[in-house]
Amino acid sequence: MTSTKSLTNKSIITLIFLFLAILITRGSHLLTPVSLPDASFAIFLIGGMLLKKPKWFSCLFVFSVIIDLVTLAMNNPYQIPINMGYLGLLPAYASMWFIGSYNTNTTSFFKFTIFGVIATLIAFLISTQTYNLFSGRFPNINITQSIQTGWEYLPQSLLYTMIYLMVYWGIKSLFKKQFLSQKATI
C-alpha cells in the first residue's frame, strides 16, 4: 500500500512540475515580460515518459486548454485560434504522450533524440493539418494544398522542442549521476 501511495505522490509531484513548465512557457505572455517559446510538445512527450497513464494526460491537456482560455480572456489582442482546428491539439499531444510512454526506459541519448524528432514531426503534422483544414481560416483549402502550407513553422517548432528535450535529458542525467554517487558513498 505504501509503495502505491508513494508512486501516486511521485506522479502528482511530476504533474505539478509539468504544470509549472507548461504555465511558464505557454502562459509566459501573461506571467512575464519575456515570452519563452512554447514547450507543449516536449512537455507532453516527457509526461508520457514519466507518467504514462491516460488520466495524467487528460489533466495536462485540460490544464493547457485552461491556460489558453485564460490568456484569451485576459489578453484579447493575443488571439489564440480556439476553433475546430484547435481540436487537433488533442491527437497531436496524445501522439507525443504515446511516443513518450513507449520511450520511457531508454538510456540511449541517440534513441531519445530520434524518438523526440519523430514525435515532434508527427505532432507538428497533425496540429498544422487540422488547423489548416478545420480552423475556417482557409475555407477553400483541400488536403493537397493543406499539406503544402505551414512548413515554414517546422524548423522553429522542432528546434524549440528539441532544446527543451535536451534540457530535460541533461537535468535527468545530472540527477541520476548525483543519486548514484550518493548511493555509492552510503
C-alpha positions in Angstrom: 0.0 0.0 0.0 2.8 2.4 0.9 4.6 1.9 -2.5 1.3 2.6 -4.3 0.8 5.8 -2.3 4.5 6.7 -2.9 4.0 6.2 -6.7 0.9 8.3 -6.7 2.8 11.1 -4.8 5.6 11.0 -7.3 3.1 11.2 -10.1 1.4 14.2 -8.6 4.8 15.9 -7.9 5.8 15.2 -11.5 2.5 16.6 -12.8 3.0 19.7 -10.8 6.4 20.3 -12.3 4.9 19.7 -15.8 2.1 22.2 -14.9 4.7 24.8 -14.0 6.7 24.2 -17.1 3.6 24.5 -19.3 2.5 27.6 -17.4 5.9 29.3 -17.8 6.2 28.6 -21.5 2.6 28.5 -22.7 1.3 31.3 -20.4 4.6 33.3 -20.4 2.9 36.1 -22.3 0.8 36.8 -19.2 3.3 36.0 -16.4 6.5 37.7 -17.6 7.6 40.4 -20.0 9.8 37.8 -21.6 7.9 35.2 -23.7 9.5 31.8 -23.7 8.9 29.5 -26.6 6.0 27.1 -26.2 7.2 23.8 -24.7 3.9 21.9 -25.1 5.2 19.2 -27.4 8.2 18.5 -25.2 6.1 18.6 -22.0 3.7 16.0 -23.4 6.5 13.7 -24.5 8.2 14.0 -21.1 4.8 13.5 -19.4 4.3 10.3 -21.4 7.7 9.1 -20.3 7.2 9.8 -16.7 3.5 9.4 -16.0 2.3 7.1 -18.7 -1.4 6.8 -17.6 -4.1 8.5 -19.7 -5.6 10.2 -16.6 -2.4 12.3 -16.3 -2.5 13.1 -20.0 -6.1 14.3 -19.5 -5.1 16.5 -16.6 -2.2 18.1 -18.5 -4.3 18.6 -21.6 -7.2 20.3 -19.7 -4.6 22.5 -17.9 -3.2 23.6 -21.3 -6.7 24.5 -22.6 -7.4 26.4 -19.4 -4.2 28.4 -19.9 -5.2 29.3 -23.4 -8.8 30.3 -22.4 -7.5 32.5 -19.5 -4.9 34.0 -21.9 -7.6 34.8 -24.4 -9.8 36.3 -21.7 -7.1 38.5 -20.2 -5.2 39.4 -23.3 -7.7 39.8 -26.1 -5.1 41.1 -28.7 -3.4 37.7 -28.3 -5.7 35.7 -30.5 -5.4 32.1 -29.7 -7.2 30.3 -32.5 -9.9 28.5 -30.5 -11.9 26.9 -33.2 -12.4 23.4 -34.7 -8.7 23.4 -35.8 -7.8 23.8 -32.1 -9.2 20.3 -31.5 -6.2 18.9 -33.5 -4.0 19.6 -30.4 -5.7 16.6 -28.7 -4.3 14.0 -31.1 -1.1 15.9 -31.6 -0.4 16.0 -27.9 -1.6 12.4 -27.5 0.9 11.3 -30.1 3.7 12.9 -28.1 2.4 11.3 -24.9 2.2 7.8 -26.6 5.6 8.0 -28.1 7.0 9.2 -24.7 5.4 6.3 -22.9 6.9 4.0 -25.4 10.3 5.6 -24.9 10.1 5.6 -21.1 13.0 3.3 -20.2 15.6 4.4 -22.7 19.1 5.1 -21.5 20.3 5.9 -25.0 20.6 9.6 -25.8 20.5 8.7 -29.5 17.2 6.8 -29.2 15.7 9.5 -27.0 16.7 12.1 -29.6 15.4 10.1 -32.6 12.1 9.5 -30.8 11.9 13.2 -29.9 12.3 14.2 -33.6 9.9 11.6 -34.9 7.3 12.5 -32.3 7.7 16.3 -33.0 7.3 15.7 -36.7 4.1 13.7 -36.2 2.6 16.2 -33.7 3.5 19.1 -36.0 1.9 17.4 -39.0 -1.3 16.7 -37.0 -1.6 20.1 -35.4 -0.8 22.0 -38.6 -3.0 20.0 -40.9 -6.0 20.0 -38.5 -5.6 23.8 -38.2 -5.4 24.3 -41.9 -8.3 22.0 -42.7 -10.7 22.8 -39.8 -10.0 26.3 -38.5 -12.0 28.1 -41.1 -9.1 30.3 -41.8 -8.6 28.7 -45.2 -12.2 28.0 -46.3 -11.5 26.5 -49.8 -8.3 24.6 -49.0 -8.1 20.9 -49.9 -5.8 18.3 -48.5 -3.1 18.7 -51.2 -3.0 22.5 -50.6 -3.0 22.0 -46.8 0.0 19.6 -46.9 1.9 22.3 -48.8 1.3 25.0 -46.2 2.7 25.6 -42.7 6.1 24.0 -43.2 7.8 27.3 -42.6 7.0 26.8 -38.9 8.5 23.4 -38.6 12.2 24.4 -38.1 11.2 26.6 -35.2 8.8 24.1 -33.6 11.4 21.3 -34.0 14.2 23.4 -32.6 12.4 24.6 -29.5 11.0 21.1 -28.8 14.4 19.5 -29.1 16.1 22.2 -27.0 13.6 21.6 -24.2 14.0 17.8 -24.6 17.8 18.2 -24.3 17.4 20.3 -21.2 15.3 17.6 -19.7 17.8 14.9 -20.7 20.6 16.9 -19.1 18.7 17.5 -15.9 17.7 13.9 -15.7 21.3 12.8 -16.3 22.7 15.1 -13.6 20.1 13.9 -11.0 20.9 10.3 -11.9 24.6 10.8 -11.5 24.1 12.7 -8.3 21.8 9.9 -6.9 24.2 7.2 -8.0 27.2 8.9 -6.4 25.3 9.4 -3.1 24.2 5.8 -3.2 27.8 4.6 -3.8 29.1 6.6 -0.7 26.5 5.2 1.6 
